[in-house]
Amino acid sequence: MKLKIEFSGGLELLFGNQKEYAVDVPCSEQQLTVGKLLPWTRDQLLKDRPELFMKGDSVRPGILVLINDCDWELSGTLDAELQEGDKVLFISTLHGG
């Protein structure tokens, strides 16, 4: 399934300083969900410090997830179903000081 994945708020530093990815995520006959996309993103795109991106099966607290510019909490969080061409944006709200 072809998706656009973006990272912002400093998360791009964990992904090789690349903010945008056009990806083709393999999926079986079942629907691709954010819960399935997260480990794929960690395993395929993440370059450094996975503990700063994921905690358990979800993103770390302080990371906003938007699906087509809509908060994933309105779409079912980990169970949110993705469609061909969707944009998934990860934004870190945590900043050092």
N, CA, C and O atoms as a CHARMM CRD file, in Angstrom:
* protein
*
  388
    1    1 MET  N      0.84300  -1.16500   0.00000 PROA 1      0.00000
    2    1 MET  CA     0.00000   0.00000   0.00000 PROA 1      0.00000
    3    1 MET  C      0.89600   1.23900   0.00000 PROA 1      0.00000
    4    1 MET  O      1.79100   1.36300   0.83600 PROA 1      0.00000
    5    2 LYS  N      0.65600   2.13400  -0.92100 PROA 2      0.00000
    6    2 LYS  CA     1.45900   3.34500  -1.04000 PROA 2      0.00000
    7    2 LYS  C      0.94000   4.40300  -0.06900 PROA 2      0.00000
    8    2 LYS  O     -0.24000   4.75300  -0.06500 PROA 2      0.00000
    9    3 LEU  N      1.88200   4.90800   0.76500 PROA 3      0.00000
   10    3 LEU  CA     1.57200   5.92400   1.76200 PROA 3      0.00000
   11    3 LEU  C      2.64900   6.98700   1.73900 PROA 3      0.00000
   12    3 LEU  O      3.74800   6.77200   1.22900 PROA 3      0.00000
   13    4 LYS  N      2.32000   8.13000   2.29500 PROA 4      0.00000
   14    4 LYS  CA     3.30500   9.16800   2.52700 PROA 4      0.00000
   15    4 LYS  C      3.46800   9.27300   4.03400 PROA 4      0.00000
   16    4 LYS  O      2.49100   9.46600   4.75700 PROA 4      0.00000
   17    5 ILE  N      4.71100   9.14600   4.51200 PROA 5      0.00000
   18    5 ILE  CA     4.99900   9.24200   5.93400 PROA 5      0.00000
   19    5 ILE  C      5.89700  10.45100   6.13700 PROA 5      0.00000
   20    5 ILE  O      6.89200  10.62600   5.43400 PROA 5      0.00000
   21    6 GLU  N      5.53200  11.28500   7.10800 PROA 6      0.00000
   22    6 GLU  CA     6.30700  12.48400   7.40800 PROA 6      0.00000
   23    6 GLU  C      6.65100  12.52800   8.88800 PROA 6      0.00000
   24    6 GLU  O      5.91200  12.02100   9.73200 PROA 6      0.00000
   25    7 PHE  N      7.80300  13.15100   9.18800 PROA 7      0.00000
   26    7 PHE  CA     8.26800  13.31800  10.55900 PROA 7      0.00000
   27    7 PHE  C      8.58200  14.78500  10.79100 PROA 7      0.00000
   28    7 PHE  O      9.14200  15.45100   9.92000 PROA 7      0.00000
   29    8 SER  N      8.21900  15.29300  11.97500 PROA 8      0.00000
   30    8 SER  CA     8.43100  16.70200  12.27900 PROA 8      0.00000
   31    8 SER  C      8.70100  16.88200  13.77000 PROA 8      0.00000
   32    8 SER  O      8.56000  15.94200  14.55200 PROA 8      0.00000
   33    9 GLY  N      9.08700  18.09000  14.15400 PROA 9      0.00000
   34    9 GLY  CA     9.31800  18.40100  15.55600 PROA 9      0.00000
   35    9 GLY  C     10.57200  17.77700  16.12600 PROA 9      0.00000
   36    9 GLY  O     10.69100  17.63200  17.34300 PROA 9      0.00000
   37   10 GLY  N     11.50300  17.40500  15.27600 PROA 10     0.00000
   38   10 GLY  CA    12.74200  16.77100  15.71600 PROA 10     0.00000
   39   10 GLY  C     12.79000  15.27800  15.46700 PROA 10     0.00000
   40   10 GLY  O     13.86900  14.68600  15.50700 PROA 10     0.00000
   41   11 LEU  N     11.64800  14.65000  15.21100 PROA 11     0.00000
   42   11 LEU  CA    11.64200  13.20500  14.92500 PROA 11     0.00000
   43   11 LEU  C     12.43500  12.86400  13.67700 PROA 11     0.00000
   44   11 LEU  O     12.98700  11.76900  13.56500 PROA 11     0.00000
   45   12 GLU  N     12.49200  13.80000  12.73800 PROA 12     0.00000
   46   12 GLU  CA    13.22900  13.53200  11.50000 PROA 12     0.00000
   47   12 GLU  C     14.69400  13.20200  11.78200 PROA 12     0.00000
   48   12 GLU  O     15.33600  12.53100  10.97400 PROA 12     0.00000
   49   13 LEU  N     15.23000  13.66000  12.90800 PROA 13     0.00000
   50   13 LEU  CA    16.61500  13.36500  13.27200 PROA 13     0.00000
   51   13 LEU  C     16.82600  11.87300  13.50300 PROA 13     0.00000
   52   13 LEU  O     17.92200  11.35800  13.28300 PROA 13     0.00000
   53   14 LEU  N     15.78400  11.17900  13.94500 PROA 14     0.00000
   54   14 LEU  CA    15.87600   9.73400  14.16400 PROA 14     0.00000
   55   14 LEU  C     15.74300   8.95000  12.86000 PROA 14     0.00000
   56   14 LEU  O     16.04300   7.75700  12.81100 PROA 14     0.00000
   57   15 PHE  N     15.29500   9.62600  11.81400 PROA 15     0.00000
   58   15 PHE  CA    15.03000   8.98000  10.53200 PROA 15     0.00000
   59   15 PHE  C     15.97700   9.50900   9.44900 PROA 15     0.00000
   60   15 PHE  O     15.56900   9.75400   8.31400 PROA 15     0.00000
   61   16 GLY  N     17.23500   9.67700   9.82100 PROA 16     0.00000
   62   16 GLY  CA    18.25200  10.07600   8.85600 PROA 16     0.00000
   63   16 GLY  C     18.08200  11.49300   8.33800 PROA 16     0.00000
   64   16 GLY  O     18.45700  11.78000   7.20100 PROA 16     0.00000
   65   17 ASN  N     17.52600  12.38200   9.14400 PROA 17     0.00000
   66   17 ASN  CA    17.28500  13.78200   8.74100 PROA 17     0.00000
   67   17 ASN  C     16.40300  13.90300   7.51500 PROA 17     0.00000
   68   17 ASN  O     16.47700  14.89100   6.78600 PROA 17     0.00000
   69   18 GLN  N     15.58000  12.91600   7.28800 PROA 18     0.00000
   70   18 GLN  CA    14.64800  12.94500   6.16400 PROA 18     0.00000
   71   18 GLN  C     13.24400  13.13900   6.71600 PROA 18     0.00000
   72   18 GLN  O     12.77400  12.34500   7.53000 PROA 18     0.00000
   73   19 LYS  N     12.57700  14.19800   6.27000 PROA 19     0.00000
   74   19 LYS  CA    11.24600  14.52800   6.79400 PROA 19     0.00000
   75   19 LYS  C     10.13600  13.75400   6.10400 PROA 19     0.00000
   76   19 LYS  O      9.12100  13.45400   6.73300 PROA 19     0.00000
   77   20 GLU  N     10.29900  13.42300   4.83300 PROA 20     0.00000
   78   20 GLU  CA     9.21800  12.79900   4.07400 PROA 20     0.00000
   79   20 GLU  C      9.68100  11.51200   3.41000 PROA 20     0.00000
   80   20 GLU  O     10.79700  11.41500   2.90000 PROA 20     0.00000
   81   21 TYR  N      8.80100  10.54100   3.43300 PROA 21     0.00000
   82   21 TYR  CA     9.03600   9.26600   2.76400 PROA 21     0.00000
   83   21 TYR  C      7.79800   8.89900   1.95900 PROA 21     0.00000
   84   21 TYR  O      6.68000   8.99100   2.46400 PROA 21     0.00000
   85   22 ALA  N      7.98800   8.49100   0.73200 PROA 22     0.00000
   86   22 ALA  CA     6.92300   7.85800  -0.04800 PROA 22     0.00000
   87   22 ALA  C      7.23000   6.36600   0.01800 PROA 22     0.00000
   88   22 ALA  O      8.24800   5.91700  -0.50600 PROA 22     0.00000
   89   23 VAL  N      6.35700   5.60200   0.65700 PROA 23     0.00000
   90   23 VAL  CA     6.64200   4.19600   0.91700 PROA 23     0.00000
   91   23 VAL  C      5.56700   3.30400   0.31300 PROA 23     0.00000
   92   23 VAL  O      4.44700   3.73600   0.04100 PROA 23     0.00000
   93   24 ASP  N      5.94100   2.05800   0.11300 PROA 24     0.00000
   94   24 ASP  CA     5.00200   1.02600  -0.30700 PROA 24     0.00000
   95   24 ASP  C      5.06300  -0.05900   0.76000 PROA 24     0.00000
   96   24 ASP  O      5.98700  -0.87200   0.77900 PROA 24     0.00000
   97   25 VAL  N      4.07900  -0.06500   1.64000 PROA 25     0.00000
   98   25 VAL  CA     4.06200  -0.97400   2.78500 PROA 25     0.00000
   99   25 VAL  C      3.36200  -2.25900   2.38700 PROA 25     0.00000
  100   25 VAL  O      2.20100  -2.22900   1.97800 PROA 25     0.00000
  101   26 PRO  N      4.05300  -3.39400   2.50200 PROA 26     0.00000
  102   26 PRO  CA     3.38400  -4.65400   2.18600 PROA 26     0.00000
  103   26 PRO  C      2.29900  -4.95300   3.21000 PROA 26     0.00000
  104   26 PRO  O      2.49900  -4.78100   4.41200 PROA 26     0.00000
  105   27 CYS  N      1.16400  -5.39400   2.72800 PROA 27     0.00000
  106   27 CYS  CA     0.10000  -5.78100   3.65600 PROA 27     0.00000
  107   27 CYS  C     -0.61500  -6.99500   3.07800 PROA 27     0.00000
  108   27 CYS  O     -0.72900  -7.16900   1.86500 PROA 27     0.00000
  109   28 SER  N     -1.08400  -7.81000   3.98600 PROA 28     0.00000
  110   28 SER  CA    -1.80200  -9.01800   3.56900 PROA 28     0.00000
  111   28 SER  C     -3.21900  -8.64200   3.16300 PROA 28     0.00000
  112   28 SER  O     -3.51300  -7.47200   2.92200 PROA 28     0.00000
  113   29 GLU  N     -4.07100  -9.61100   3.09000 PROA 29     0.00000
  114   29 GLU  CA    -5.46300  -9.36200   2.70500 PROA 29     0.00000
  115   29 GLU  C     -6.18500  -8.50800   3.73300 PROA 29     0.00000
  116   29 GLU  O     -7.18300  -7.86100   3.41500 PROA 29     0.00000
  117   30 GLN  N     -5.68300  -8.50100   4.97400 PROA 30     0.00000
  118   30 GLN  CA    -6.30400  -7.68000   6.01000 PROA 30     0.00000
  119   30 GLN  C     -5.95500  -6.21700   5.79200 PROA 30     0.00000
  120   30 GLN  O     -4.96800  -5.89500   5.13000 PROA 30     0.00000
  121   31 GLN  N     -6.75600  -5.35100   6.34300 PROA 31     0.00000
  122   31 GLN  CA    -6.56000  -3.90800   6.23300 PROA 31     0.00000
  123   31 GLN  C     -5.29600  -3.47000   6.98000 PROA 31     0.00000
  124   31 GLN  O     -5.01800  -3.96300   8.07200 PROA 31     0.00000
  125   32 LEU  N     -4.54600  -2.55800   6.40000 PROA 32     0.00000
  126   32 LEU  CA    -3.38400  -1.99200   7.07200 PROA 32     0.00000
  127   32 LEU  C     -3.86800  -0.97700   8.10500 PROA 32     0.00000
  128   32 LEU  O     -4.64600  -0.07700   7.79000 PROA 32     0.00000
  129   33 THR  N     -3.40100  -1.13400   9.33500 PROA 33     0.00000
  130   33 THR  CA    -3.75100  -0.21100  10.41800 PROA 33     0.00000
  131   33 THR  C     -2.49000   0.51500  10.87700 PROA 33     0.00000
  132   33 THR  O     -1.37300   0.12400  10.53700 PROA 33     0.00000
  133   34 VAL  N     -2.68700   1.57000  11.65000 PROA 34     0.00000
  134   34 VAL  CA    -1.55100   2.28900  12.20800 PROA 34     0.00000
  135   34 VAL  C     -0.76100   1.35500  13.12200 PROA 34     0.00000
  136   34 VAL  O      0.46700   1.42700  13.17400 PROA 34     0.00000
  137   35 GLY  N     -1.45500   0.48800  13.83400 PROA 35     0.00000
  138   35 GLY  CA    -0.78800  -0.47700  14.70400 PROA 35     0.00000
  139   35 GLY  C      0.16900  -1.39500  13.95500 PROA 35     0.00000
  140   35 GLY  O      1.17600  -1.82800  14.51600 PROA 35     0.00000
  141   36 LYS  N     -0.12800  -1.69400  12.70700 PROA 36     0.00000
  142   36 LYS  CA     0.76800  -2.51300  11.87700 PROA 36     0.00000
  143   36 LYS  C      1.83300  -1.65100  11.21000 PROA 36     0.00000
  144   36 LYS  O      2.93500  -2.12200  10.93100 PROA 36     0.00000
  145   37 LEU  N      1.49900  -0.38000  10.95300 PROA 37     0.00000
  146   37 LEU  CA     2.45300   0.52500  10.31000 PROA 37     0.00000
  147   37 LEU  C      3.60100   0.89500  11.24400 PROA 37     0.00000
  148   37 LEU  O      4.73800   1.02900  10.79100 PROA 37     0.00000
  149   38 LEU  N      3.33100   1.06000  12.52900 PROA 38     0.00000
  150   38 LEU  CA     4.36400   1.50100  13.45500 PROA 38     0.00000
  151   38 LEU  C      5.58500   0.58700  13.50500 PROA 38     0.00000
  152   38 LEU  O      6.70200   1.08100  13.34900 PROA 38     0.00000
  153   39 PRO  N      5.42700  -0.72900  13.71700 PROA 39     0.00000
  154   39 PRO  CA     6.63200  -1.57100  13.73400 PROA 39     0.00000
  155   39 PRO  C      7.32300  -1.62600  12.37100 PROA 39     0.00000
  156   39 PRO  O      8.54700  -1.73700  12.30300 PROA 39     0.00000
  157   40 TRP  N      6.54900  -1.55000  11.28800 PROA 40     0.00000
  158   40 TRP  CA     7.16500  -1.52400   9.95800 PROA 40     0.00000
  159   40 TRP  C      8.01700  -0.26300   9.81100 PROA 40     0.00000
  160   40 TRP  O      9.13700  -0.32200   9.30300 PROA 40     0.00000
  161   41 THR  N      7.48900   0.86700  10.25500 PROA 41     0.00000
  162   41 THR  CA     8.22700   2.12600  10.17500 PROA 41     0.00000
  163   41 THR  C      9.49500   2.05300  11.01500 PROA 41     0.00000
  164   41 THR  O     10.56400   2.47400  10.57200 PROA 41     0.00000
  165   42 ARG  N      9.37600   1.52500  12.21400 PROA 42     0.00000
  166   42 ARG  CA    10.54700   1.36700  13.08600 PROA 42     0.00000
  167   42 ARG  C     11.60500   0.48000  12.43000 PROA 42     0.00000
  168   42 ARG  O     12.78900   0.81900  12.43200 PROA 42     0.00000
  169   43 ASP  N     11.18500  -0.64100  11.87700 PROA 43     0.00000
  170   43 ASP  CA    12.13000  -1.60700  11.32800 PROA 43     0.00000
  171   43 ASP  C     12.71200  -1.18800   9.98100 PROA 43     0.00000
  172   43 ASP  O     13.85300  -1.53000   9.67000 PROA 43     0.00000
  173   44 GLN  N     11.94600  -0.45600   9.18400 PROA 44     0.00000
  174   44 GLN  CA    12.38700  -0.12400   7.82000 PROA 44     0.00000
  175   44 GLN  C     12.97400   1.28500   7.66800 PROA 44     0.00000
  176   44 GLN  O     13.84900   1.49100   6.82700 PROA 44     0.00000
  177   45 LEU  N     12.51800   2.24300   8.45300 PROA 45     0.00000
  178   45 LEU  CA    12.91800   3.63300   8.23400 PROA 45     0.00000
  179   45 LEU  C     13.77100   4.22800   9.35000 PROA 45     0.00000
  180   45 LEU  O     14.61200   5.08900   9.09100 PROA 45     0.00000
  181   46 LEU  N     13.56800   3.78500  10.57500 PROA 46     0.00000
  182   46 LEU  CA    14.25500   4.36400  11.72600 PROA 46     0.00000
  183   46 LEU  C     15.74900   4.08100  11.66100 PROA 46     0.00000
  184   46 LEU  O     16.16600   2.95200  11.40200 PROA 46     0.00000
  185   47 LYS  N     16.54900   5.11100  11.89800 PROA 47     0.00000
  186   47 LYS  CA    18.00700   4.96100  11.83100 PROA 47     0.00000
  187   47 LYS  C     18.65200   4.93800  13.21100 PROA 47     0.00000
  188   47 LYS  O     19.73900   4.38400  13.37400 PROA 47     0.00000
  189   48 ASP  N     17.99000   5.53800  14.21400 PROA 48     0.00000
  190   48 ASP  CA    18.65100   5.72600  15.49900 PROA 48     0.00000
  191   48 ASP  C     17.63700   5.74500  16.63800 PROA 48     0.00000
  192   48 ASP  O     16.54200   6.28100  16.46900 PROA 48     0.00000
  193   49 ARG  N     17.96700   5.18700  17.76900 PROA 49     0.00000
  194   49 ARG  CA    17.25300   5.28200  19.03200 PROA 49     0.00000
  195   49 ARG  C     15.75900   4.96600  18.96200 PROA 49     0.00000
  196   49 ARG  O     14.92800   5.85700  19.13400 PROA 49     0.00000
  197   50 PRO  N     15.42100   3.71300  18.71400 PROA 50     0.00000
  198   50 PRO  CA    14.00800   3.33400  18.61000 PROA 50     0.00000
  199   50 PRO  C     13.20300   3.64700  19.86700 PROA 50     0.00000
  200   50 PRO  O     11.98900   3.83400  19.78500 PROA 50     0.00000
  201   51 GLU  N     13.85200   3.70600  21.02100 PROA 51     0.00000
  202   51 GLU  CA    13.12900   4.00000  22.26500 PROA 51     0.00000
  203   51 GLU  C     12.57300   5.42500  22.29500 PROA 51     0.00000
  204   51 GLU  O     11.69500   5.72600  23.10400 PROA 51     0.00000
  205   52 LEU  N     13.07000   6.29300  21.43300 PROA 52     0.00000
  206   52 LEU  CA    12.53600   7.65200  21.35800 PROA 52     0.00000
  207   52 LEU  C     11.33900   7.76100  20.41800 PROA 52     0.00000
  208   52 LEU  O     10.66500   8.79100  20.38600 PROA 52     0.00000
  209   53 PHE  N     11.07300   6.70600  19.65400 PROA 53     0.00000
  210   53 PHE  CA     9.93900   6.70600  18.73300 PROA 53     0.00000
  211   53 PHE  C      8.77200   5.87000  19.25500 PROA 53     0.00000
  212   53 PHE  O      7.61800   6.29700  19.21000 PROA 53     0.00000
  213   54 MET  N      9.08800   4.68200  19.74600 PROA 54     0.00000
  214   54 MET  CA     8.02200   3.77800  20.20400 PROA 54     0.00000
  215   54 MET  C      8.23500   3.35400  21.64700 PROA 54     0.00000
  216   54 MET  O      9.36000   3.23800  22.13300 PROA 54     0.00000
  217   55 LYS  N      7.10500   3.12700  22.31300 PROA 55     0.00000
  218   55 LYS  CA     7.10100   2.54200  23.65300 PROA 55     0.00000
  219   55 LYS  C      6.06300   1.43400  23.61500 PROA 55     0.00000
  220   55 LYS  O      4.86900   1.69400  23.46700 PROA 55     0.00000
  221   56 GLY  N      6.52000   0.20900  23.74700 PROA 56     0.00000
  222   56 GLY  CA     5.61500  -0.93600  23.60500 PROA 56     0.00000
  223   56 GLY  C      5.13300  -1.02300  22.16700 PROA 56     0.00000
  224   56 GLY  O      5.94200  -1.01700  21.23900 PROA 56     0.00000
  225   57 ASP  N      3.82300  -1.10500  21.97800 PROA 57     0.00000
  226   57 ASP  CA     3.24500  -1.24000  20.63900 PROA 57     0.00000
  227   57 ASP  C      2.80800   0.08500  20.03500 PROA 57     0.00000
  228   57 ASP  O      2.27300   0.11000  18.92700 PROA 57     0.00000
  229   58 SER  N      3.02700   1.18900  20.74700 PROA 58     0.00000
  230   58 SER  CA     2.53800   2.48000  20.26400 PROA 58     0.00000
  231   58 SER  C      3.68100   3.48900  20.20900 PROA 58     0.00000
  232   58 SER  O      4.82300   3.16700  20.53800 PROA 58     0.00000
  233   59 VAL  N      3.36600   4.69700  19.79600 PROA 59     0.00000
  234   59 VAL  CA     4.36800   5.75800  19.82000 PROA 59     0.00000
  235   59 VAL  C      4.57000   6.21100  21.26200 PROA 59     0.00000
  236   59 VAL  O      3.70400   6.01300  22.11300 PROA 59     0.00000
  237   60 ARG  N      5.70300   6.81000  21.52000 PROA 60     0.00000
  238   60 ARG  CA     5.97300   7.32800  22.86500 PROA 60     0.00000
  239   60 ARG  C      5.01700   8.47300  23.19000 PROA 60     0.00000
  240   60 ARG  O      4.54800   9.16600  22.28700 PROA 60     0.00000
  241   61 PRO  N      4.73100   8.67100  24.45700 PROA 61     0.00000
  242   61 PRO  CA     3.95200   9.84600  24.84600 PROA 61     0.00000
  243   61 PRO  C      4.66600  11.11300  24.36200 PROA 61     0.00000
  244   61 PRO  O      5.89200  11.20700  24.42300 PROA 61     0.00000
  245   62 GLY  N      3.89600  12.06400  23.89000 PROA 62     0.00000
  246   62 GLY  CA     4.48700  13.29500  23.37100 PROA 62     0.00000
  247   62 GLY  C      4.63800  13.30100  21.87100 PROA 62     0.00000
  248   62 GLY  O      5.09600  14.29300  21.30200 PROA 62     0.00000
  249   63 ILE  N      4.26300  12.21100  21.21100 PROA 63     0.00000
  250   63 ILE  CA     4.28800  12.17300  19.75200 PROA 63     0.00000
  251   63 ILE  C      2.85200  12.19100  19.25200 PROA 63     0.00000
  252   63 ILE  O      2.05600  11.30700  19.56800 PROA 63     0.00000
  253   64 LEU  N      2.53900  13.20500  18.47400 PROA 64     0.00000
  254   64 LEU  CA     1.22100  13.30100  17.85600 PROA 64     0.00000
  255   64 LEU  C      1.23700  12.52800  16.54900 PROA 64     0.00000
  256   64 LEU  O      2.23400  12.53800  15.82800 PROA 64     0.00000
  257   65 VAL  N      0.14400  11.86600  16.24700 PROA 65     0.00000
  258   65 VAL  CA     0.00200  11.14100  14.98900 PROA 65     0.00000
  259   65 VAL  C     -1.21100  11.71500  14.25900 PROA 65     0.00000
  260   65 VAL  O     -2.32000  11.73500  14.79200 PROA 65     0.00000
  261   66 LEU  N     -0.98400  12.17300  13.05100 PROA 66     0.00000
  262   66 LEU  CA    -2.06800  12.69900  12.22100 PROA 66     0.00000
  263   66 LEU  C     -2.20400  11.83400  10.97700 PROA 66     0.00000
  264   66 LEU  O     -1.21500  11.48800  10.33100 PROA 66     0.00000
  265   67 ILE  N     -3.43700  11.49400  10.65600 PROA 67     0.00000
  266   67 ILE  CA    -3.73000  10.75300   9.42600 PROA 67     0.00000
  267   67 ILE  C     -4.51000  11.69600   8.53700 PROA 67     0.00000
  268   67 ILE  O     -5.63300  12.08500   8.85700 PROA 67     0.00000
  269   68 ASN  N     -3.90200  12.06100   7.41300 PROA 68     0.00000
  270   68 ASN  CA    -4.51100  13.04900   6.51600 PROA 68     0.00000
  271   68 ASN  C     -4.91200  14.30700   7.28700 PROA 68     0.00000
  272   68 ASN  O     -6.01900  14.82200   7.12900 PROA 68     0.00000
  273   69 ASP  N     -3.99500  14.79000   8.12100 PROA 69     0.00000
  274   69 ASP  CA    -4.15500  16.01700   8.91300 PROA 69     0.00000
  275   69 ASP  C     -5.24500  15.92800   9.97100 PROA 69     0.00000
  276   69 ASP  O     -5.72600  16.95900  10.44300 PROA 69     0.00000
  277   70 CYS  N     -5.63900  14.73400  10.34900 PROA 70     0.00000
  278   70 CYS  CA    -6.65700  14.52700  11.38600 PROA 70     0.00000
  279   70 CYS  C     -6.03100  13.69300  12.51300 PROA 70     0.00000
  280   70 CYS  O     -5.36000  12.69500  12.25400 PROA 70     0.00000
  281   71 ASP  N     -6.25500  14.10800  13.74900 PROA 71     0.00000
  282   71 ASP  CA    -5.71200  13.40600  14.90900 PROA 71     0.00000
  283   71 ASP  C     -6.13900  11.93900  14.88400 PROA 71     0.00000
  284   71 ASP  O     -7.31900  11.63000  14.71700 PROA 71     0.00000
  285   72 TRP  N     -5.17700  11.04700  15.05100 PROA 72     0.00000
  286   72 TRP  CA    -5.47600   9.61400  14.97600 PROA 72     0.00000
  287   72 TRP  C     -6.42600   9.16400  16.06500 PROA 72     0.00000
  288   72 TRP  O     -7.06100   8.11800  15.92400 PROA 72     0.00000
  289   73 GLU  N     -6.54400   9.91400  17.14300 PROA 73     0.00000
  290   73 GLU  CA    -7.47300   9.55200  18.21000 PROA 73     0.00000
  291   73 GLU  C     -8.92200   9.63200  17.74500 PROA 73     0.00000
  292   73 GLU  O     -9.79400   8.98300  18.32400 PROA 73     0.00000
  293   74 LEU  N     -9.18500  10.41700  16.71300 PROA 74     0.00000
  294   74 LEU  CA   -10.52600  10.49600  16.15000 PROA 74     0.00000
  295   74 LEU  C    -10.80200   9.34200  15.18400 PROA 74     0.00000
  296   74 LEU  O    -11.94300   9.10900  14.78500 PROA 74     0.00000
  297   75 SER  N     -9.73500   8.62500  14.81600 PROA 75     0.00000
  298   75 SER  CA    -9.86700   7.54200  13.83700 PROA 75     0.00000
  299   75 SER  C     -9.68400   6.16000  14.44000 PROA 75     0.00000
  300   75 SER  O     -9.79600   5.15900  13.73200 PROA 75     0.00000
  301   76 GLY  N     -9.40200   6.08700  15.74100 PROA 76     0.00000
  302   76 GLY  CA    -9.25300   4.77000  16.36600 PROA 76     0.00000
  303   76 GLY  C     -7.84800   4.43400  16.81000 PROA 76     0.00000
  304   76 GLY  O     -7.57100   3.26900  17.09400 PROA 76     0.00000
  305   77 THR  N     -6.96300   5.38300  16.88300 PROA 77     0.00000
  306   77 THR  CA    -5.55400   5.21600  17.27800 PROA 77     0.00000
  307   77 THR  C     -4.90900   4.03200  16.55600 PROA 77     0.00000
  308   77 THR  O     -4.81300   4.04500  15.32900 PROA 77     0.00000
  309   78 LEU  N     -4.47000   3.01700  17.28800 PROA 78     0.00000
  310   78 LEU  CA    -3.75600   1.89500  16.66500 PROA 78     0.00000
  311   78 LEU  C     -4.62800   1.10700  15.68400 PROA 78     0.00000
  312   78 LEU  O     -4.11300   0.45700  14.77400 PROA 78     0.00000
  313   79 ASP  N     -5.94000   1.16700  15.87200 PROA 79     0.00000
  314   79 ASP  CA    -6.85600   0.43500  14.98800 PROA 79     0.00000
  315   79 ASP  C     -7.29700   1.25900  13.78000 PROA 79     0.00000
  316   79 ASP  O     -8.08100   0.78100  12.96000 PROA 79     0.00000
  317   80 ALA  N     -6.80600   2.48200  13.66300 PROA 80     0.00000
  318   80 ALA  CA    -7.17800   3.33500  12.52900 PROA 80     0.00000
  319   80 ALA  C     -6.75100   2.67000  11.22200 PROA 80     0.00000
  320   80 ALA  O     -5.58700   2.30800  11.05200 PROA 80     0.00000
  321   81 GLU  N     -7.69700   2.51300  10.31000 PROA 81     0.00000
  322   81 GLU  CA    -7.42000   1.85400   9.03500 PROA 81     0.00000
  323   81 GLU  C     -6.88500   2.86500   8.03000 PROA 81     0.00000
  324   81 GLU  O     -7.40300   3.97400   7.89600 PROA 81     0.00000
  325   82 LEU  N     -5.84700   2.45500   7.33600 PROA 82     0.00000
  326   82 LEU  CA    -5.21300   3.31100   6.34000 PROA 82     0.00000
  327   82 LEU  C     -5.66700   2.92400   4.93900 PROA 82     0.00000
  328   82 LEU  O     -5.95800   1.76100   4.65900 PROA 82     0.00000
  329   83 GLN  N     -5.72000   3.91000   4.08300 PROA 83     0.00000
  330   83 GLN  CA    -6.11300   3.71300   2.68700 PROA 83     0.00000
  331   83 GLN  C     -4.94400   4.09000   1.77700 PROA 83     0.00000
  332   83 GLN  O     -4.06100   4.85300   2.16900 PROA 83     0.00000
  333   84 GLU  N     -4.94900   3.55900   0.58800 PROA 84     0.00000
  334   84 GLU  CA    -3.95000   3.89500  -0.42600 PROA 84     0.00000
  335   84 GLU  C     -3.86400   5.41600  -0.56800 PROA 84     0.00000
  336   84 GLU  O     -4.88100   6.08900  -0.73700 PROA 84     0.00000
  337   85 GLY  N     -2.63900   5.95400  -0.50000 PROA 85     0.00000
  338   85 GLY  CA    -2.41700   7.38200  -0.69600 PROA 85     0.00000
  339   85 GLY  C     -2.52900   8.22000   0.55600 PROA 85     0.00000
  340   85 GLY  O     -2.33800   9.43400   0.49100 PROA 85     0.00000
  341   86 ASP  N     -2.83500   7.61500   1.70900 PROA 86     0.00000
  342   86 ASP  CA    -2.95000   8.38100   2.94400 PROA 86     0.00000
  343   86 ASP  C     -1.60600   8.98000   3.33500 PROA 86     0.00000
  344   86 ASP  O     -0.54900   8.46800   2.96900 PROA 86     0.00000
  345   87 LYS  N     -1.67100  10.08400   4.09200 PROA 87     0.00000
  346   87 LYS  CA    -0.47900  10.71200   4.65600 PROA 87     0.00000
  347   87 LYS  C     -0.53300  10.51200   6.16500 PROA 87     0.00000
  348   87 LYS  O     -1.53100  10.83400   6.81000 PROA 87     0.00000
  349   88 VAL  N      0.55000   9.97900   6.71800 PROA 88     0.00000
  350   88 VAL  CA     0.66000   9.78000   8.15900 PROA 88     0.00000
  351   88 VAL  C      1.81300  10.66000   8.63800 PROA 88     0.00000
  352   88 VAL  O      2.95400  10.50900   8.20300 PROA 88     0.00000
  353   89 LEU  N      1.48800  11.57700   9.53800 PROA 89     0.00000
  354   89 LEU  CA     2.46000  12.54200  10.04500 PROA 89     0.00000
  355   89 LEU  C      2.69800  12.29300  11.52300 PROA 89     0.00000
  356   89 LEU  O      1.75600  12.19500  12.31000 PROA 89     0.00000
  357   90 PHE  N      3.97500  12.19100  11.89400 PROA 90     0.00000
  358   90 PHE  CA     4.38300  12.02300  13.28600 PROA 90     0.00000
  359   90 PHE  C      5.06200  13.31000  13.72400 PROA 90     0.00000
  360   90 PHE  O      6.02600  13.74600  13.09400 PROA 90     0.00000
  361   91 ILE  N      4.56900  13.92700  14.80000 PROA 91     0.00000
  362   91 ILE  CA     5.12200  15.18600  15.28300 PROA 91     0.00000
  363   91 ILE  C      5.50600  15.03100  16.73900 PROA 91     0.00000
  364   91 ILE  O      4.67200  14.67600  17.57200 PROA 91     0.00000
  365   92 SER  N      6.77600  15.29600  17.05300 PROA 92     0.00000
  366   92 SER  CA     7.20900  15.27900  18.44200 PROA 92     0.00000
  367   92 SER  C      6.86400  16.60800  19.08600 PROA 92     0.00000
  368   92 SER  O      7.12900  17.67100  18.52500 PROA 92     0.00000
  369   93 THR  N      6.27000  16.53900  20.26900 PROA 93     0.00000
  370   93 THR  CA     5.97600  17.75200  21.02300 PROA 93     0.00000
  371   93 THR  C      6.98900  17.93300  22.14700 PROA 93     0.00000
  372   93 THR  O      6.88300  18.87800  22.92800 PROA 93     0.00000
  373   94 LEU  N      7.95900  17.04600  22.23400 PROA 94     0.00000
  374   94 LEU  CA     8.97000  17.09800  23.29100 PROA 94     0.00000
  375   94 LEU  C     10.23500  17.75500  22.75700 PROA 94     0.00000
  376   94 LEU  O     10.77900  17.34800  21.73100 PROA 94     0.00000
  377   95 HSD  N     10.68300  18.75900  23.46100 PROA 95     0.00000
  378   95 HSD  CA    11.88600  19.47700  23.02700 PROA 95     0.00000
  379   95 HSD  C     12.78200  19.67300  24.23900 PROA 95     0.00000
  380   95 HSD  O     12.31000  19.95600  25.34000 PROA 95     0.00000
  381   96 GLY  N     14.07400  19.51900  24.01900 PROA 96     0.00000
  382   96 GLY  CA    15.03000  19.76700  25.10400 PROA 96     0.00000
  383   96 GLY  C     15.12900  21.24900  25.40800 PROA 96     0.00000
  384   96 GLY  O     14.69900  22.08400  24.61200 PROA 96     0.00000
  385   97 GLY  N     15.68600  21.57100  26.54200 PROA 97     0.00000
  386   97 GLY  CA    15.77100  22.98600  26.87400 PROA 97     0.00000
  387   97 GLY  C     16.93200  23.27900  27.75200 PROA 97     0.00000
  388   97 GLY  O     17.14700  24.43200  28.12700 PROA 97     0.00000
